[in-house]
């Protein structure tokens, strides 16, 4: 609530990346995020806040938020992800790794509700001491934009995600242009696999003992089903009301 005792919408931070972007005839370093994340956060009844990569003062940042979404992006660096040598095509983002690892640790310590999408799911697992692997992707081997593929996912009925979404769903996954992708291998401490596709590939994880810490390999912000974001809003709203 605000100081008048009125209910306010939860404030949800969304991680971003730094990259060159053009405005007219100018190209400058910019803080970038696909708009679909902000739209999904807004549609679920929250206020989105763009978070640039910054490895310092993560605890102060967490203290000012009601929840956080870790967005998708470049591969997690091999050193942080425990993946050994990465494929030559991989292009990790060390500054983003540093900032998001610090933010993830601070969010877990504070019990801040968090949703980790794609890369974010892998950051969550790596922060807890898990490892990542490279696996074949769904795209071709020529450069081009990311496209979206619908894939069937099986969910654990005993998990929070399974109770929310049911035993299965068809979810939007990113198709990587160069044909490779990074995936969860060994689970980290307290991390449980709760969804699978393509046989036994892990597509969602939850962190035990945390009020709301969910990682999904697919992209819920790309679909019409807002239940995951609404669940994040509920957790963030409960935290805000208790503060």
C-alpha positions in Angstrom: 0.0 0.0 0.0 1.1 3.6 -0.4 1.1 6.2 2.5 -2.6 6.9 2.0 -3.5 3.2 2.6 -4.4 2.6 -1.0 -3.4 -0.6 -2.9 -0.6 -0.1 -5.3 0.5 -2.3 -8.2 3.7 -4.4 -7.5 6.9 -3.0 -8.9 8.6 -5.6 -11.1 12.2 -5.2 -12.3 13.2 -6.7 -15.6 16.8 -7.4 -16.5 18.1 -6.1 -19.8 21.2 -6.1 -22.0 23.6 -3.4 -23.2 24.1 -3.3 -27.0 24.5 -0.9 -29.9 21.3 0.6 -31.2 20.5 3.1 -33.9 18.3 6.2 -33.8 18.1 7.8 -37.2 21.7 8.2 -38.4 23.2 7.7 -34.8 24.4 4.5 -33.2 24.9 4.5 -29.5 25.2 2.0 -26.6 21.8 1.4 -25.3 19.9 -0.6 -22.6 17.7 -3.0 -24.5 14.8 -5.3 -23.7 12.1 -6.9 -26.0 8.9 -5.0 -25.3 6.9 -8.2 -24.8 8.3 -8.6 -21.2 7.1 -5.1 -20.2 3.7 -5.7 -21.8 3.3 -9.0 -20.0 4.2 -7.5 -16.7 1.7 -4.6 -17.3 -1.1 -7.0 -18.4 -0.7 -9.0 -15.2 -1.3 -5.8 -13.1 2.2 -4.8 -12.2 4.5 -1.9 -13.0 7.6 -2.8 -15.1 11.0 -1.3 -14.4 14.0 -1.8 -16.8 17.1 -2.9 -15.0 20.5 -2.2 -16.6 23.3 -4.7 -15.9 25.1 -3.6 -12.7 27.0 -5.9 -10.4 27.0 -3.4 -7.5 24.4 -2.6 -4.9 22.2 -5.5 -5.8 20.8 -5.7 -2.3 19.7 -2.1 -2.4 18.0 -2.7 -5.7 16.2 -5.8 -4.5 15.0 -3.7 -1.4 13.2 -1.3 -3.8 11.4 -4.0 -5.8 8.4 -6.3 -5.2 9.6 -8.9 -7.8 12.0 -9.4 -10.7 11.9 -11.0 -14.1 15.3 -12.3 -15.4 14.9 -12.1 -19.2 16.4 -14.2 -22.0 19.6 -13.3 -23.8 23.1 -14.4 -24.5 24.6 -17.6 -23.2 25.9 -17.7 -19.6 29.7 -17.7 -19.7 31.3 -21.1 -19.3 33.2 -20.1 -16.1 30.0 -19.1 -14.4 27.8 -21.8 -15.9 30.1 -24.7 -15.2 29.8 -25.7 -18.8 33.5 -26.2 -19.6 34.6 -25.0 -23.0 31.8 -23.4 -25.0 31.1 -23.7 -28.7 33.0 -21.2 -30.8 29.7 -19.6 -31.9 28.8 -18.8 -28.3 29.0 -15.1 -27.4 28.7 -14.7 -23.6 28.1 -11.3 -22.1 30.5 -11.0 -19.0 29.1 -7.7 -17.7 25.5 -9.0 -17.8 26.6 -12.3 -16.2 28.2 -10.3 -13.3 25.1 -8.1 -12.8 22.5 -10.9 -13.0 24.4 -13.3 -10.8 24.7 -10.6 -8.1 21.0 -9.7 -8.5 19.9 -13.4 -8.5 21.9 -14.1 -5.3 20.4 -10.9 -3.6 16.9 -11.8 -4.7 17.2 -15.4 -3.3 18.6 -14.1 0.0 15.8 -11.6 0.3 13.0 -14.0 -0.7 12.1 -11.7 -3.5 9.6 -13.3 -6.0 11.4 -14.0 -9.3 10.6 -15.4 -12.7 13.6 -16.5 -14.7 13.0 -16.9 -18.5 15.4 -18.7 -20.9 18.8 -17.4 -20.0 17.4 -16.4 -16.6 16.5 -20.0 -15.8 20.1 -21.0 -16.5 21.4 -18.1 -14.3 19.1 -19.4 -11.5 20.5 -22.9 -11.8 24.1 -21.8 -12.1 23.9 -19.5 -9.1 22.9 -22.5 -7.0 25.9 -24.4 -8.2 24.3 -26.3 -11.1 25.9 -26.8 -14.6 24.9 -26.0 -18.1 25.4 -27.8 -21.4 25.3 -26.9 -25.1 22.6 -28.8 -27.1 21.4 -28.8 -30.7 18.7 -26.1 -31.3 15.7 -26.0 -33.5 16.9 -23.4 -36.0 19.0 -23.8 -39.1 22.7 -22.7 -39.4 22.3 -19.5 -41.3 22.0 -16.1 -39.5 18.6 -14.5 -39.0 16.1 -13.4 -36.5 14.8 -15.6 -33.7 11.6 -17.3 -34.6 9.0 -19.1 -32.3 8.2 -22.8 -32.2 5.3 -24.3 -30.3 6.4 -27.3 -28.2 4.6 -29.7 -25.9 5.8 -29.7 -22.3 5.1 -32.2 -19.5 4.8 -30.7 -16.0 5.2 -32.3 -12.6 1.7 -32.4 -11.0 3.2 -31.9 -7.5 5.0 -28.7 -8.5 3.7 -25.2 -8.1 3.9 -24.8 -11.8 2.0 -28.0 -12.4 -0.7 -27.0 -10.0 -1.0 -23.6 -11.8 -0.9 -24.8 -15.4 -1.9 -28.5 -15.3 -0.1 -31.7 -16.4 0.9 -30.4 -19.8 0.8 -27.4 -22.1 2.0 -26.2 -25.5 4.4 -23.4 -25.0 6.3 -20.9 -27.3 10.1 -21.6 -27.5 12.7 -19.5 -29.2 14.3 -21.1 -32.3 18.0 -20.1 -32.3 19.3 -19.1 -35.7 22.6 -20.8 -35.4 21.0 -24.1 -34.5 22.5 -24.4 -30.9 21.2 -23.6 -27.5 22.3 -23.8 -23.8 20.4 -26.0 -21.4 20.4 -27.0 -17.7 22.5 -30.1 -17.1 23.2 -30.9 -13.4 20.7 -29.3 -11.0 21.9 -26.8 -8.4 21.3 -27.0 -4.7 17.6 -26.8 -3.8 16.7 -26.7 -7.5 14.0 -29.1 -8.7 13.1 -30.0 -12.3 9.4 -29.5 -12.8 8.9 -29.6 -16.6 10.3 -31.6 -19.5 10.2 -31.8 -23.3 12.0 -33.8 -26.1 12.2 -36.8 -23.9 13.8 -35.7 -20.7 15.2 -32.2 -21.5 14.6 -29.9 -18.5 12.3 -27.0 -19.4 11.4 -25.6 -16.0 12.8 -25.5 -12.5 11.7 -24.3 -9.0 13.8 -23.3 -6.0 12.7 -25.1 -2.8 12.2 -23.0 0.3 11.7 -19.7 -1.7 8.3 -17.9 -1.8 8.3 -17.8 -5.6 11.4 -18.7 -7.6 10.5 -20.2 -11.0 12.6 -20.7 -14.1 11.2 -21.6 -17.5 13.0 -22.3 -20.7 10.1 -21.2 -22.8 8.7 -17.6 -23.3 5.4 -17.0 -21.4 5.6 -13.3 -22.4 5.1 -14.3 -26.0 1.7 -16.0 -25.5 -1.8 -15.0 -24.4 -1.7 -17.2 -21.2 -0.7 -14.8 -18.4 -1.1 -17.2 -15.5 2.6 -17.4 -14.8 2.9 -13.6 -14.7 -0.3 -13.4 -12.6 1.2 -15.8 -10.1 4.3 -13.6 -9.9 2.0 -10.6 -9.3 0.2 -12.5 -6.5 3.5 -13.4 -4.8 4.9 -9.8 -5.3 1.6 -8.3 -4.0 1.7 -10.5 -0.9 5.3 -9.4 -0.2 4.4 -5.8 -0.7 1.4 -6.0 1.7 3.5 -7.6 4.4 6.2 -4.9 4.2 
